[in-house]
């Protein structure tokens, strides 16, 4: 009887040891803030956090440069489709930056839960979140649609323009303001479906990014949450008149598609010989986006700013302010 009991105990201990051997990699993982036998999806380097290093390693795995163990392969499959792809790497990067909520894998059961996310509250946190979300549009969105483009007069002409000409000039400007007829634009500038098309039409136009804003470029950054959607509003500092404007120049050039003085002189025809010292200033810049709080994906993006063109024309100094608004919808 005693021999039989010893044998049963021995078999039971062996079974326990075998069961423990099923998940040795997870059992040896460094301690983190999670419950035992729980890991973050995407934590490839097993340090208890999801970082840009993990995203890079997942991308290397997807391209065949790196090989993972069976256990870590499961951790790297963030969208749980049974494959390791660039999508998993992107999800990991979004988790690392706080744009996407972290997911916790319960190793023994296979259950996945979503960790509660801290909503960005400080101006620095909101700006970082905004930059990550908006910079994901061009490379990753399925389609970007231009809904509206509206040009408006942001004030009357200033300068030493004779009164006899001032009224005529204001009337000419007013007649060219209003909402643009999008049907007259190239289709790719209204519905962008490829990265190249999105680079060309979504701010900042003709770049592969959408925001290089830093704390030094903004007046404020606010975020509100309702029904799983974040609404973020960024107010940009004004730029003084300059003969050099464009993408990544000044404050507004880091988030808006701005006009350069060269574009103006190139499009005035023979009048270019009469124009001198063309400069552009910017003010009242505001970007408002809505973001799916669960995925970090931008849903809508509204841009508005005032650009003021100043120049010398036949000895007269004039300045003309224009408002420009663009509204976009983003599909994933």
Phi, psi and omega in degrees: 000316179295321179297318180297319180294317178300321180295317180297318179297319180298315179298319181297316179297319177299318180298318179297316180297321178295318179296321179294332181284351181293324184235051183297324183297318181289324181295334183263003181295150178301152179292144175222191183281358183274170175292160177304146179062030175236139179223156173282132170299131181100349181279077186285326181272005171058040180253010177085011179212157175257121184230177177298333177297317178297317180300318180295320180292324176295319178296320177297322177294318180297327182270359177088003181283329182237148177241133180249156174293168180300320181294314181287334174299321177294322180291328183281344182275078188291325180268004173057040178259008177084005180226158173254115184227177178297336177297318178298320178297319180295318178299319180297319179294322178294322176295319181297325183269355179089001179287325180245140179293140178289146177247139183251125177264122175271104193302316187289330183254341184080001180289145178238129176237156180260128180284139177298136184256141174280124180290133177304132183237319181283161180300321179295317180295317182295318180295318178299316179298314179301312181301316180296315182294311185289328179285351175273352184291306187299313183280339193239338183294154176283318183204143173239128181246130172277117183270318182212146168224116188236124174259137182219156174279129182254023181144169181276164176298136176245157178126194184262035176290131179303144181302327181296334181260340185297313181297319179297316181296317179297322179294318179297319179295313182300324182291342180257007178268172178117188184279135181285142176281102185293340180293343180269355178272160174299138182308322182293342178271356178248321178229098183266121184244352179240158178305320180296319179293319179294322176300323185282328189249335184268136180301138002275125187300144176064031170227167177260017177226168182236345176204130170241025182297141172239176178300330181287348184262349190241154174270324180198161175215120182235153180219134172234155182233136176205127176055041177078012180236130174270137170246119183245134177233126180245127174254127187259143178295150179287158175245133179289161179306137182209149175274000180231104177227159180157188181300129177072014179250135182069200178274310186290329180293351180271355180215342180251156170274101186258162182262139178262153177303327180298323179297321180295310182295330180287342186248012178257005176065223183293343179291347181301331181289343182261354186259137178225154171052053178286127178225154181235135174238159180226147176202170177058029181288128180218131174242130179233121180233152169248141186226135173292116186292338181281327185248343184076015183266132179291133180260314177221155178216123180241129182239136174213137172203163176251128174242135184244124180261125176236149183194168172254127180230110179051043178085355179262137177260120181229155176221131184232120179265138179232143173259142178226125179235135175227136180237131183235150169242137184244130180245143185238000000 
